Amino acid sequence: MAEQKLKADKREQSGKGVARKLRAAGRVPGVLYGHGMDPLPLAVDSKDLYHVLHTGAGSNVLVGLVLDGTTHLALPREIQRDHIHGRFIHVDFLAIRRDERITVDVPVRVVGESPGVKQGGVVEHHLWDLHVECLPGDVPDGIDADISVLDLGSSLKVADITPPPGVTILTAPEETILSVVTPQILRAIEELEPEEAAAAEEAAEEAAEGEAAEGEAAEGERAPAAGEGGEG
């Protein structure tokens, strides 16, 4: 994964008032930490940060954080957003090394067509992300979950997933990622006793007939009586 360059400036002051002024000026306050270094307050341009975080890698993007002429390899962490106003509030950067394995959460990417879905089933998600370990350069954009082998009533577990080269999945292998199940409404009908199902069907038919009769009566009331509307 290629790293994204992002220029940062040191913050000499801290506090809520300083942070508000930075955000008003289009800057995002943040901190760089990791590898035994003291947390280093900094600020980055909000538009530049937006572009860095909206690559295919999402929040797992490798960032070449340029600070005082030195480039620090880092991962964005603890990204705080104001979703109402659409702006960033704060961002932490974790300093990493290229030769040191890291742990990240990678999104599950559903691929293929399930025979069970064609039979009327629906895909039910249990896990949206997988916890993995790998070198920074091997962090995948996503991990494929192939549902082309799933019939109605079957499921795909973590143990069924083949990770990309250099990636180790840390999520428990017995965890279910997704299942192909019968839609809830159909399950409810199937659980009814035959007598209950028949009664429900009969009640539905009677209700439909009643609504139709009411509709006809209402039309009759609105229609003019015989001889009405003629010439006077």
Secondary structure, 3 states (H helix, E strand, C coil): CCCEEEEEEECCCCCHHHHHHHHHCCEEEEEEEECCEEEEEEEEEHHHHHHHHCCCCHHHCCEEEEECCEEEEEEEEEEEEECCCCEEEEEEEEECCCCCCEEEEEEEEEECCCHHHHCCCEEEECCCEEEEEECHHHCCCCEEEECCCCCCCCEEEHHHCCCCCCCEECCCCCCEEEEEECCHHHHHHHHCCHHHHHHHHHHHHHHHHHHHHHHHHHHHHHCCCCCCCCCC
